[in-house]
Amino acid sequence: MDLKLPKTGYDRTKKNERIQQAITMIETVKSKFSLPYDSLANQVGLSYRTLMQWKQRLANGKNAVEKHGPKKARPLNLGELKKKIRDLDHGPKRSHGTGELHGAYAGSISRRELNELVRNLPCQLAATESCLGH
């Protein structure tokens, strides 16, 4: 059973469902054969620690896998941010000024989310073939 996340384009809901199924199977095998968690985790390609973290989160009613990093607390004015992104100097490979922009919005948006906006906004505005490879 493959429980690793691909780099892009995955659905956390499906991932959490697969993890729940795997934990249920592991628990069934553990109770039936009295095998230790570390060998069961190893059999499905997980570390013992990951298995225990997932079990604990599920026991607490949380998802096994969520978005990484701290939750952002300040409200985000998306319209203002998109205007500032449009005003950046967008080169063919890099947009100059994103570091300063992240500094101004660090309490509201993660660097990863900001970079995604910076990557996609010029493409959405231009809607040209040159943006498809961006």
C-alpha positions in Angstrom: 0.0 0.0 0.0 1.6 3.3 -1.1 1.0 6.0 1.5 3.6 8.5 0.3 2.4 11.9 -1.0 3.2 12.9 -4.6 4.9 16.4 -5.0 1.9 18.0 -6.7 -1.8 17.3 -7.5 -2.9 15.1 -4.7 -6.1 15.0 -2.6 -5.5 15.0 1.1 -9.0 13.5 1.7 -8.2 10.4 -0.3 -4.8 10.2 1.4 -6.4 10.4 4.8 -8.9 7.7 3.8 -6.1 5.4 2.7 -4.2 6.0 5.9 -7.4 5.2 7.9 -7.7 1.9 6.0 -4.0 1.1 6.5 -4.3 1.8 10.3 -7.4 -0.4 10.5 -5.6 -3.3 8.7 -2.5 -2.8 10.9 -4.7 -2.9 14.0 -6.4 -6.1 12.8 -3.1 -7.9 12.1 -1.7 -6.7 15.4 -4.6 -8.1 17.4 -4.8 -11.3 15.4 -1.0 -12.2 15.4 0.3 -10.1 18.3 3.0 -8.6 16.1 4.8 -5.4 17.3 4.0 -2.1 15.7 7.5 -1.5 14.5 7.6 -4.6 12.3 4.1 -3.9 11.0 5.0 -0.3 10.1 8.1 -1.6 8.4 6.0 -4.1 6.3 3.9 -1.2 4.9 6.9 1.0 4.3 6.4 3.4 7.3 8.6 4.4 10.2 7.3 3.5 13.6 7.1 7.1 14.6 4.9 8.0 11.6 2.6 5.2 12.3 2.3 6.2 16.0 1.7 9.9 15.0 -1.0 9.0 12.6 -2.7 6.7 15.1 -2.6 9.4 17.8 -4.1 12.0 15.4 -6.9 9.7 14.3 -7.6 8.8 18.0 -8.0 12.5 18.7 -10.4 12.9 15.9 -8.0 14.8 13.6 -6.8 14.0 10.1 -3.7 11.9 9.9 -2.1 14.3 7.3 -2.7 18.1 7.1 -1.0 21.0 5.5 2.4 21.6 6.9 3.4 24.6 9.0 1.8 26.9 11.4 -1.7 28.3 10.7 -1.7 31.9 9.6 -3.5 34.2 12.0 -3.9 37.6 10.3 -6.7 38.1 7.7 -5.5 38.3 4.1 -6.7 41.0 1.7 -6.4 38.9 -1.4 -7.3 41.7 -3.8 -4.6 43.9 -2.5 -2.1 41.0 -2.6 -3.0 40.1 -6.2 -2.5 43.8 -7.2 1.0 43.8 -5.7 1.8 40.5 -7.4 0.7 42.0 -10.7 3.0 45.0 -10.0 6.1 42.7 -9.5 8.8 42.6 -12.2 7.9 39.2 -13.7 10.9 37.8 -15.6 10.9 34.6 -17.7 11.9 32.4 -14.7 11.7 34.6 -11.6 9.6 37.4 -10.3 11.7 40.0 -8.5 10.4 41.3 -5.2 8.6 38.2 -3.9 10.8 38.1 -0.8 9.8 41.6 0.3 6.2 40.8 -0.5 6.3 37.7 1.7 7.8 39.8 4.5 4.8 42.1 4.3 2.3 39.3 4.3 4.1 36.6 6.3 1.5 36.6 9.1 -1.3 35.9 6.5 0.1 33.6 3.9 2.8 31.0 3.7 5.7 31.4 1.4 4.6 28.3 -0.5 1.1 29.7 -1.1 2.5 33.1 -2.1 4.9 31.5 -4.6 1.9 29.5 -6.0 0.0 32.8 -6.5 3.0 34.5 -8.0 3.5 31.6 -10.4 -0.2 31.3 -11.5 -1.4 35.0 -11.5 0.5 36.2 -14.6 -0.6 33.1 -16.4 -4.2 33.7 -15.5 -3.9 37.3 -16.6 -2.1 36.7 -19.9 -3.6 33.3 -20.7 -1.0 32.7 -23.4 0.9 29.6 -24.5 4.1 31.0 -23.1 2.7 30.7 -19.6 1.8 27.0 -19.9 5.4 25.9 -19.2 5.8 28.4 -16.3 
